[in-house]
Amino acid sequence: MASDDQFGKFPAEAGKTVVLLARNMDKNWERLVYVKELMHVFDTSLTDTPEKFEELFKALLVQHAPTTTQSTLLQSEHLAVWLALMCLCPEKDREALKVQYLAKAIDAYEVASRVKIPEAFVPYLFAHDFACIKQVIATVTK
């Protein structure tokens, strides 16, 4: 069975979760995607049916203007990315890496290699408001 619409064909099996990966993803991207998808376990009301998951997927594909308020599903997706990063790089490791990174002892590529995440997500780990984001996430996921 497959969903066929303007976005393409997607596998669909009743009662099963399917995570699609691009063929050219390296292992670090795959790892982040899988962990991020696992984070949706904590927001089951947003992705507990195939229809809700498909709505989330379509929301990700739609370009949002900077002034448009994000949908609840898109907010859920961003939350899952942050949770995945926090799982893949525990706070004690993040702090140690941040010190080395800010001292220019290591670069973004080295951080990504150690944590095994895509290099593009390294700036998220060292965002100036990371502690605040973590606190908000802790409140939201209680």
Secondary structure, 3 states (H helix, E strand, C coil): CEEEECCEEEECCCCCCCCCCCCCCCHHHHHHHHHHHHHHHHHHHHHCCHHHHHHHHHHHHCCCCCCCCCCHHHHHHHHHHHHHHHHHCCHHHHHHHHHHHHCCCCCHHHHHHHHCCCHHHHHHHCCCCHHHHHHHHHHHCC
